[in-house]
Amino acid sequence: MIKINLLPFRAARKRENIKRQITFYLVVVALTLVLVVVTFTKLTSKASKLKAQENAITAELATFKKELDEIRNLEKRIQEIRTKLGVIKDLEKGKTGPVLLLADVADAVPRDMLWLTSYKEGGGKLTLTGTAMDNETVALFMNNLEDGAQISTVDLESATLRDIPQYGLKVSDFILNCTISSGESE
């Protein structure tokens, strides 16, 4: 029988297998490193783009904050102006209110039949004291006052007859309590 020594062939095959495995592992490691480097580069690029975008948004936000502060200042000024306009309106109302009330009282007085001797206004109340030719004139005056726009109710506190001997007349002294209307007719 012939004996063939296969050991060098097997040893050469083993060496070749080891070389293949080492080459395969080196290729896998190299590909992994390339993959890691590419991924790192992409992530770094993406991070820098996001950082740039964040900086742009922060700058835009700063301009919006300036505009927002400006808007808040304008709103404060608008509120101040509205307050001032309200005060002016109240002053004008206070200026014309008594004038209109006096005009209503003057229009309600029957000519040459009634004379007012006292006029007191305060707290939404008006007290009128005067002298009239008779009680019917006082009643007419009360009706005229109620028909005016500034006075809502008129109450007779007292009415007394008084003699004036030098003229031979009897006159009626009266006191009226009136409630001033709070609503305006605009």
CNS distance restraints for C-alpha pairs under 8 A (distance, minus, plus):
assign (resid   6 and name CA) (resid  10 and name CA) 6.19 0.50 0.50
assign (resid   7 and name CA) (resid  11 and name CA) 5.98 0.50 0.50
assign (resid   8 and name CA) (resid  12 and name CA) 5.98 0.50 0.50
assign (resid   9 and name CA) (resid  13 and name CA) 6.13 0.50 0.50
assign (resid  10 and name CA) (resid  14 and name CA) 6.09 0.50 0.50
assign (resid  11 and name CA) (resid  15 and name CA) 6.19 0.50 0.50
assign (resid  12 and name CA) (resid  16 and name CA) 6.16 0.50 0.50
assign (resid  13 and name CA) (resid  17 and name CA) 6.13 0.50 0.50
assign (resid  14 and name CA) (resid  18 and name CA) 6.19 0.50 0.50
assign (resid  15 and name CA) (resid  19 and name CA) 6.11 0.50 0.50
assign (resid  16 and name CA) (resid  20 and name CA) 6.13 0.50 0.50
assign (resid  17 and name CA) (resid  21 and name CA) 6.13 0.50 0.50
assign (resid  18 and name CA) (resid  22 and name CA) 6.03 0.50 0.50
assign (resid  19 and name CA) (resid  23 and name CA) 5.98 0.50 0.50
assign (resid  20 and name CA) (resid  24 and name CA) 5.96 0.50 0.50
assign (resid  21 and name CA) (resid  25 and name CA) 6.06 0.50 0.50
assign (resid  22 and name CA) (resid  26 and name CA) 6.03 0.50 0.50
assign (resid  23 and name CA) (resid  27 and name CA) 6.04 0.50 0.50
assign (resid  24 and name CA) (resid  28 and name CA) 6.08 0.50 0.50
assign (resid  25 and name CA) (resid  29 and name CA) 6.00 0.50 0.50
assign (resid  26 and name CA) (resid  30 and name CA) 5.93 0.50 0.50
assign (resid  27 and name CA) (resid  31 and name CA) 5.97 0.50 0.50
assign (resid  28 and name CA) (resid  32 and name CA) 6.01 0.50 0.50
assign (resid  29 and name CA) (resid  33 and name CA) 6.10 0.50 0.50
assign (resid  30 and name CA) (resid  34 and name CA) 6.11 0.50 0.50
assign (resid  31 and name CA) (resid  35 and name CA) 5.97 0.50 0.50
assign (resid  32 and name CA) (resid  36 and name CA) 6.04 0.50 0.50
assign (resid  33 and name CA) (resid  37 and name CA) 6.06 0.50 0.50
assign (resid  34 and name CA) (resid  38 and name CA) 6.06 0.50 0.50
assign (resid  35 and name CA) (resid  39 and name CA) 6.03 0.50 0.50
assign (resid  36 and name CA) (resid  40 and name CA) 5.95 0.50 0.50
assign (resid  37 and name CA) (resid  41 and name CA) 6.05 0.50 0.50
assign (resid  38 and name CA) (resid  42 and name CA) 6.16 0.50 0.50
assign (resid  39 and name CA) (resid  43 and name CA) 6.06 0.50 0.50
assign (resid  40 and name CA) (resid  44 and name CA) 5.96 0.50 0.50
assign (resid  41 and name CA) (resid  45 and name CA) 6.06 0.50 0.50
assign (resid  42 and name CA) (resid  46 and name CA) 6.04 0.50 0.50
assign (resid  43 and name CA) (resid  47 and name CA) 5.94 0.50 0.50
assign (resid  44 and name CA) (resid  48 and name CA) 6.13 0.50 0.50
assign (resid  45 and name CA) (resid  49 and name CA) 6.22 0.50 0.50
assign (resid  46 and name CA) (resid  50 and name CA) 6.16 0.50 0.50
assign (resid  47 and name CA) (resid  51 and name CA) 6.03 0.50 0.50
assign (resid  48 and name CA) (resid  52 and name CA) 6.11 0.50 0.50
assign (resid  49 and name CA) (resid  53 and name CA) 6.11 0.50 0.50
assign (resid  50 and name CA) (resid  54 and name CA) 5.99 0.50 0.50
assign (resid  51 and name CA) (resid  55 and name CA) 6.18 0.50 0.50
assign (resid  52 and name CA) (resid  56 and name CA) 6.23 0.50 0.50
assign (resid  53 and name CA) (resid  57 and name CA) 6.15 0.50 0.50
assign (resid  54 and name CA) (resid  58 and name CA) 6.04 0.50 0.50
assign (resid  55 and name CA) (resid  59 and name CA) 6.14 0.50 0.50
assign (resid  56 and name CA) (resid  60 and name CA) 6.16 0.50 0.50
assign (resid  57 and name CA) (resid  61 and name CA) 5.94 0.50 0.50
assign (resid  58 and name CA) (resid  62 and name CA) 6.17 0.50 0.50
assign (resid  59 and name CA) (resid  63 and name CA) 6.53 0.50 0.50
assign (resid  60 and name CA) (resid  64 and name CA) 6.29 0.50 0.50
assign (resid  61 and name CA) (resid  65 and name CA) 6.04 0.50 0.50
assign (resid  62 and name CA) (resid  66 and name CA) 6.35 0.50 0.50
assign (resid  63 and name CA) (resid  67 and name CA) 6.34 0.50 0.50
assign (resid  64 and name CA) (resid  68 and name CA) 5.93 0.50 0.50
assign (resid  65 and name CA) (resid  69 and name CA) 6.04 0.50 0.50
assign (resid  66 and name CA) (resid  70 and name CA) 6.19 0.50 0.50
assign (resid  67 and name CA) (resid  71 and name CA) 6.10 0.50 0.50
assign (resid  68 and name CA) (resid  72 and name CA) 6.14 0.50 0.50
assign (resid  69 and name CA) (resid  73 and name CA) 6.18 0.50 0.50
assign (resid  70 and name CA) (resid  74 and name CA) 6.18 0.50 0.50
assign (resid  71 and name CA) (resid  75 and name CA) 6.09 0.50 0.50
assign (resid  72 and name CA) (resid  76 and name CA) 6.20 0.50 0.50
assign (resid  73 and name CA) (resid  77 and name CA) 6.23 0.50 0.50
assign (resid  74 and name CA) (resid  78 and name CA) 6.04 0.50 0.50
assign (resid  75 and name CA) (resid  79 and name CA) 6.13 0.50 0.50
assign (resid  76 and name CA) (resid  80 and name CA) 6.14 0.50 0.50
assign (resid  77 and name CA) (resid  81 and name CA) 6.06 0.50 0.50
assign (resid  78 and name CA) (resid  82 and name CA) 6.09 0.50 0.50
assign (resid  79 and name CA) (resid  83 and name CA) 6.12 0.50 0.50
assign (resid  80 and name CA) (resid  84 and name CA) 6.16 0.50 0.50
assign (resid  81 and name CA) (resid  85 and name CA) 6.02 0.50 0.50
assign (resid  82 and name CA) (resid  86 and name CA) 6.07 0.50 0.50
assign (resid  83 and name CA) (resid  87 and name CA) 6.26 0.50 0.50
assign (resid  84 and name CA) (resid  88 and name CA) 6.14 0.50 0.50
assign (resid  85 and name CA) (resid  89 and name CA) 6.01 0.50 0.50
assign (resid  86 and name CA) (resid  90 and name CA) 6.10 0.50 0.50
assign (resid  87 and name CA) (resid  91 and name CA) 6.08 0.50 0.50
assign (resid  88 and name CA) (resid  92 and name CA) 6.08 0.50 0.50
assign (resid  89 and name CA) (resid  93 and name CA) 6.03 0.50 0.50
assign (resid  90 and name CA) (resid  94 and name CA) 5.96 0.50 0.50
assign (resid  91 and name CA) (resid  95 and name CA) 5.92 0.50 0.50
assign (resid  92 and name CA) (resid  96 and name CA) 6.05 0.50 0.50
assign (resid  93 and name CA) (resid  97 and name CA) 5.47 0.50 0.50
assign (resid  94 and name CA) (resid  98 and name CA) 6.90 0.50 0.50
assign (resid  95 and name CA) (resid  99 and name CA) 7.16 0.50 0.50
assign (resid  96 and name CA) (resid 100 and name CA) 6.04 0.50 0.50
assign (resid  97 and name CA) (resid 101 and name CA) 6.16 0.50 0.50
assign (resid  98 and name CA) (resid 102 and name CA) 6.03 0.50 0.50
assign (resid  99 and name CA) (resid 103 and name CA) 6.09 0.50 0.50
assign (resid 100 and name CA) (resid 104 and name CA) 6.17 0.50 0.50
assign (resid 100 and name CA) (resid 150 and name CA) 7.19 0.50 0.50
assign (resid 101 and name CA) (resid 105 and name CA) 6.26 0.50 0.50
assign (resid 101 and name CA) (resid 150 and name CA) 5.67 0.50 0.50
assign (resid 101 and name CA) (resid 151 and name CA) 7.68 0.50 0.50
assign (resid 102 and name CA) (resid 106 and name CA) 5.98 0.50 0.50
assign (resid 103 and name CA) (resid 107 and name CA) 6.03 0.50 0.50
assign (resid 104 and name CA) (resid 108 and name CA) 6.13 0.50 0.50
assign (resid 104 and name CA) (resid 145 and name CA) 6.98 0.50 0.50
assign (resid 104 and name CA) (resid 148 and name CA) 5.70 0.50 0.50
assign (resid 104 and name CA) (resid 149 and name CA) 7.31 0.50 0.50
assign (resid 104 and name CA) (resid 150 and name CA) 6.90 0.50 0.50
assign (resid 105 and name CA) (resid 109 and name CA) 6.49 0.50 0.50
assign (resid 105 and name CA) (resid 145 and name CA) 6.41 0.50 0.50
assign (resid 107 and name CA) (resid 144 and name CA) 7.96 0.50 0.50
assign (resid 108 and name CA) (resid 141 and name CA) 5.83 0.50 0.50
assign (resid 108 and name CA) (resid 142 and name CA) 8.00 0.50 0.50
assign (resid 108 and name CA) (resid 144 and name CA) 4.78 0.50 0.50
assign (resid 108 and name CA) (resid 145 and name CA) 5.48 0.50 0.50
assign (resid 108 and name CA) (resid 148 and name CA) 7.69 0.50 0.50
assign (resid 109 and name CA) (resid 114 and name CA) 6.46 0.50 0.50
assign (resid 109 and name CA) (resid 115 and name CA) 7.78 0.50 0.50
assign (resid 109 and name CA) (resid 141 and name CA) 5.84 0.50 0.50
assign (resid 109 and name CA) (resid 144 and name CA) 7.64 0.50 0.50
assign (resid 110 and name CA) (resid 114 and name CA) 5.96 0.50 0.50
assign (resid 110 and name CA) (resid 137 and name CA) 7.32 0.50 0.50
assign (resid 110 and name CA) (resid 140 and name CA) 7.77 0.50 0.50
assign (resid 110 and name CA) (resid 141 and name CA) 6.62 0.50 0.50
assign (resid 113 and name CA) (resid 132 and name CA) 5.81 0.50 0.50
assign (resid 113 and name CA) (resid 133 and name CA) 5.48 0.50 0.50
assign (resid 113 and name CA) (resid 137 and name CA) 6.81 0.50 0.50
assign (resid 114 and name CA) (resid 130 and name CA) 7.27 0.50 0.50
assign (resid 114 and name CA) (resid 131 and name CA) 5.78 0.50 0.50
assign (resid 114 and name CA) (resid 132 and name CA) 4.16 0.50 0.50
assign (resid 114 and name CA) (resid 133 and name CA) 6.36 0.50 0.50
assign (resid 114 and name CA) (resid 137 and name CA) 7.06 0.50 0.50
assign (resid 114 and name CA) (resid 138 and name CA) 7.67 0.50 0.50
assign (resid 115 and name CA) (resid 130 and name CA) 5.50 0.50 0.50
assign (resid 115 and name CA) (resid 131 and name CA) 5.27 0.50 0.50
assign (resid 115 and name CA) (resid 132 and name CA) 6.25 0.50 0.50
assign (resid 116 and name CA) (resid 128 and name CA) 7.04 0.50 0.50
assign (resid 116 and name CA) (resid 129 and name CA) 5.89 0.50 0.50
assign (resid 116 and name CA) (resid 130 and name CA) 4.04 0.50 0.50
assign (resid 116 and name CA) (resid 131 and name CA) 6.38 0.50 0.50
assign (resid 117 and name CA) (resid 128 and name CA) 7.73 0.50 0.50
assign (resid 117 and name CA) (resid 129 and name CA) 5.55 0.50 0.50
assign (resid 117 and name CA) (resid 130 and name CA) 4.73 0.50 0.50
assign (resid 117 and name CA) (resid 131 and name CA) 7.38 0.50 0.50
assign (resid 118 and name CA) (resid 127 and name CA) 7.75 0.50 0.50
assign (resid 118 and name CA) (resid 128 and name CA) 5.65 0.50 0.50
assign (resid 118 and name CA) (resid 129 and name CA) 4.83 0.50 0.50
assign (resid 118 and name CA) (resid 130 and name CA) 6.56 0.50 0.50
assign (resid 119 and name CA) (resid 126 and name CA) 7.28 0.50 0.50
assign (resid 119 and name CA) (resid 127 and name CA) 5.94 0.50 0.50
assign (resid 119 and name CA) (resid 128 and name CA) 4.90 0.50 0.50
assign (resid 119 and name CA) (resid 129 and name CA) 6.65 0.50 0.50
assign (resid 120 and name CA) (resid 126 and name CA) 5.64 0.50 0.50
assign (resid 120 and name CA) (resid 127 and name CA) 5.06 0.50 0.50
assign (resid 120 and name CA) (resid 128 and name CA) 6.57 0.50 0.50
assign (resid 121 and name CA) (resid 125 and name CA) 5.81 0.50 0.50
assign (resid 121 and name CA) (resid 126 and name CA) 4.45 0.50 0.50
assign (resid 121 and name CA) (resid 127 and name CA) 6.45 0.50 0.50
assign (resid 122 and name CA) (resid 126 and name CA) 6.56 0.50 0.50
assign (resid 124 and name CA) (resid 179 and name CA) 6.05 0.50 0.50
assign (resid 124 and name CA) (resid 180 and name CA) 5.12 0.50 0.50
assign (resid 124 and name CA) (resid 181 and name CA) 7.53 0.50 0.50
assign (resid 124 and name CA) (resid 182 and name CA) 7.61 0.50 0.50
assign (resid 125 and name CA) (resid 177 and name CA) 7.11 0.50 0.50
assign (resid 125 and name CA) (resid 178 and name CA) 5.75 0.50 0.50
assign (resid 125 and name CA) (resid 179 and name CA) 4.82 0.50 0.50
assign (resid 125 and name CA) (resid 180 and name CA) 5.75 0.50 0.50
assign (resid 126 and name CA) (resid 177 and name CA) 5.86 0.50 0.50
assign (resid 126 and name CA) (resid 178 and name CA) 4.91 0.50 0.50
assign (resid 126 and name CA) (resid 179 and name CA) 6.23 0.50 0.50
assign (resid 126 and name CA) (resid 180 and name CA) 6.80 0.50 0.50
assign (resid 127 and name CA) (resid 175 and name CA) 7.08 0.50 0.50
assign (resid 127 and name CA) (resid 176 and name CA) 5.66 0.50 0.50
assign (resid 127 and name CA) (resid 177 and name CA) 4.68 0.50 0.50
assign (resid 127 and name CA) (resid 178 and name CA) 6.19 0.50 0.50
assign (resid 128 and name CA) (resid 175 and name CA) 5.75 0.50 0.50
assign (resid 128 and name CA) (resid 176 and name CA) 5.10 0.50 0.50
assign (resid 128 and name CA) (resid 177 and name CA) 6.60 0.50 0.50
assign (resid 128 and name CA) (resid 178 and name CA) 7.94 0.50 0.50
assign (resid 129 and name CA) (resid 173 and name CA) 7.61 0.50 0.50
assign (resid 129 and name CA) (resid 174 and name CA) 5.77 0.50 0.50
assign (resid 129 and name CA) (resid 175 and name CA) 4.51 0.50 0.50
assign (resid 129 and name CA) (resid 176 and name CA) 6.41 0.50 0.50
assign (resid 130 and name CA) (resid 173 and name CA) 5.82 0.50 0.50
assign (resid 130 and name CA) (resid 174 and name CA) 5.59 0.50 0.50
assign (resid 130 and name CA) (resid 175 and name CA) 6.72 0.50 0.50
assign (resid 131 and name CA) (resid 171 and name CA) 6.69 0.50 0.50
assign (resid 131 and name CA) (resid 172 and name CA) 5.60 0.50 0.50
assign (resid 131 and name CA) (resid 173 and name CA) 4.41 0.50 0.50
assign (resid 131 and name CA) (resid 174 and name CA) 6.19 0.50 0.50
assign (resid 132 and name CA) (resid 137 and name CA) 6.23 0.50 0.50
assign (resid 132 and name CA) (resid 138 and name CA) 6.29 0.50 0.50
assign (resid 132 and name CA) (resid 171 and name CA) 5.85 0.50 0.50
assign (resid 132 and name CA) (resid 172 and name CA) 5.17 0.50 0.50
assign (resid 132 and name CA) (resid 173 and name CA) 6.41 0.50 0.50
assign (resid 132 and name CA) (resid 174 and name CA) 7.72 0.50 0.50
assign (resid 133 and name CA) (resid 137 and name CA) 6.60 0.50 0.50
assign (resid 133 and name CA) (resid 170 and name CA) 7.27 0.50 0.50
assign (resid 133 and name CA) (resid 171 and name CA) 4.84 0.50 0.50
assign (resid 133 and name CA) (resid 172 and name CA) 6.14 0.50 0.50
assign (resid 134 and name CA) (resid 138 and name CA) 6.81 0.50 0.50
assign (resid 134 and name CA) (resid 170 and name CA) 7.66 0.50 0.50
assign (resid 134 and name CA) (resid 171 and name CA) 5.72 0.50 0.50
assign (resid 134 and name CA) (resid 172 and name CA) 5.39 0.50 0.50
assign (resid 135 and name CA) (resid 139 and name CA) 6.29 0.50 0.50
assign (resid 135 and name CA) (resid 159 and name CA) 7.68 0.50 0.50
assign (resid 135 and name CA) (resid 172 and name CA) 6.25 0.50 0.50
assign (resid 136 and name CA) (resid 140 and name CA) 6.14 0.50 0.50
assign (resid 137 and name CA) (resid 141 and name CA) 6.08 0.50 0.50
assign (resid 138 and name CA) (resid 142 and name CA) 6.20 0.50 0.50
assign (resid 138 and name CA) (resid 174 and name CA) 7.59 0.50 0.50
assign (resid 139 and name CA) (resid 143 and name CA) 6.27 0.50 0.50
assign (resid 140 and name CA) (resid 144 and name CA) 6.15 0.50 0.50
assign (resid 141 and name CA) (resid 145 and name CA) 6.17 0.50 0.50
assign (resid 142 and name CA) (resid 146 and name CA) 6.33 0.50 0.50
assign (resid 142 and name CA) (resid 154 and name CA) 6.28 0.50 0.50
assign (resid 143 and name CA) (resid 147 and name CA) 6.27 0.50 0.50
assign (resid 144 and name CA) (resid 148 and name CA) 6.59 0.50 0.50
assign (resid 145 and name CA) (resid 151 and name CA) 6.44 0.50 0.50
assign (resid 145 and name CA) (resid 154 and name CA) 7.24 0.50 0.50
assign (resid 146 and name CA) (resid 151 and name CA) 5.84 0.50 0.50
assign (resid 146 and name CA) (resid 152 and name CA) 5.88 0.50 0.50
assign (resid 146 and name CA) (resid 153 and name CA) 6.06 0.50 0.50
assign (resid 146 and name CA) (resid 154 and name CA) 6.45 0.50 0.50
assign (resid 147 and name CA) (resid 151 and name CA) 7.83 0.50 0.50
assign (resid 149 and name CA) (resid 181 and name CA) 7.58 0.50 0.50
assign (resid 149 and name CA) (resid 185 and name CA) 7.64 0.50 0.50
assign (resid 150 and name CA) (resid 180 and name CA) 5.83 0.50 0.50
assign (resid 150 and name CA) (resid 181 and name CA) 5.22 0.50 0.50
assign (resid 150 and name CA) (resid 182 and name CA) 7.96 0.50 0.50
assign (resid 151 and name CA) (resid 178 and name CA) 6.69 0.50 0.50
assign (resid 151 and name CA) (resid 179 and name CA) 5.87 0.50 0.50
assign (resid 151 and name CA) (resid 180 and name CA) 4.50 0.50 0.50
assign (resid 151 and name CA) (resid 181 and name CA) 5.22 0.50 0.50
assign (resid 152 and name CA) (resid 178 and name CA) 7.41 0.50 0.50
assign (resid 152 and name CA) (resid 179 and name CA) 5.70 0.50 0.50
assign (resid 152 and name CA) (resid 180 and name CA) 5.87 0.50 0.50
assign (resid 152 and name CA) (resid 181 and name CA) 5.27 0.50 0.50
assign (resid 153 and name CA) (resid 178 and name CA) 5.55 0.50 0.50
assign (resid 153 and name CA) (resid 179 and name CA) 5.23 0.50 0.50
assign (resid 153 and name CA) (resid 180 and name CA) 7.52 0.50 0.50
assign (resid 154 and name CA) (resid 176 and name CA) 6.71 0.50 0.50
assign (resid 154 and name CA) (resid 177 and name CA) 5.89 0.50 0.50
assign (resid 154 and name CA) (resid 178 and name CA) 4.41 0.50 0.50
assign (resid 154 and name CA) (resid 179 and name CA) 6.61 0.50 0.50
assign (resid 155 and name CA) (resid 176 and name CA) 5.70 0.50 0.50
assign (resid 155 and name CA) (resid 177 and name CA) 5.15 0.50 0.50
assign (resid 155 and name CA) (resid 178 and name CA) 6.16 0.50 0.50
assign (resid 156 and name CA) (resid 174 and name CA) 7.54 0.50 0.50
assign (resid 156 and name CA) (resid 175 and name CA) 6.27 0.50 0.50
assign (resid 156 and name CA) (resid 176 and name CA) 4.69 0.50 0.50
assign (resid 156 and name CA) (resid 177 and name CA) 6.38 0.50 0.50
assign (resid 157 and name CA) (resid 174 and name CA) 7.48 0.50 0.50
assign (resid 157 and name CA) (resid 175 and name CA) 5.38 0.50 0.50
assign (resid 157 and name CA) (resid 176 and name CA) 5.51 0.50 0.50
assign (resid 157 and name CA) (resid 177 and name CA) 6.55 0.50 0.50
assign (resid 158 and name CA) (resid 174 and name CA) 5.45 0.50 0.50
assign (resid 158 and name CA) (resid 175 and name CA) 5.33 0.50 0.50
assign (resid 158 and name CA) (resid 176 and name CA) 7.31 0.50 0.50
assign (resid 159 and name CA) (resid 172 and name CA) 6.23 0.50 0.50
assign (resid 159 and name CA) (resid 173 and name CA) 5.54 0.50 0.50
assign (resid 159 and name CA) (resid 174 and name CA) 4.25 0.50 0.50
assign (resid 159 and name CA) (resid 175 and name CA) 6.62 0.50 0.50
assign (resid 160 and name CA) (resid 172 and name CA) 5.39 0.50 0.50
assign (resid 160 and name CA) (resid 173 and name CA) 5.26 0.50 0.50
assign (resid 160 and name CA) (resid 174 and name CA) 6.48 0.50 0.50
assign (resid 161 and name CA) (resid 170 and name CA) 6.42 0.50 0.50
assign (resid 161 and name CA) (resid 171 and name CA) 5.61 0.50 0.50
assign (resid 161 and name CA) (resid 172 and name CA) 4.43 0.50 0.50
assign (resid 161 and name CA) (resid 173 and name CA) 6.31 0.50 0.50
assign (resid 162 and name CA) (resid 170 and name CA) 5.49 0.50 0.50
assign (resid 162 and name CA) (resid 171 and name CA) 5.31 0.50 0.50
assign (resid 162 and name CA) (resid 172 and name CA) 6.05 0.50 0.50
assign (resid 162 and name CA) (resid 173 and name CA) 7.04 0.50 0.50
assign (resid 163 and name CA) (resid 168 and name CA) 7.35 0.50 0.50
assign (resid 163 and name CA) (resid 169 and name CA) 5.93 0.50 0.50
assign (resid 163 and name CA) (resid 170 and name CA) 4.47 0.50 0.50
assign (resid 163 and name CA) (resid 171 and name CA) 6.41 0.50 0.50
assign (resid 164 and name CA) (resid 168 and name CA) 5.80 0.50 0.50
assign (resid 164 and name CA) (resid 169 and name CA) 5.21 0.50 0.50
assign (resid 164 and name CA) (resid 170 and name CA) 6.03 0.50 0.50
assign (resid 164 and name CA) (resid 171 and name CA) 7.41 0.50 0.50
assign (resid 165 and name CA) (resid 169 and name CA) 6.64 0.50 0.50
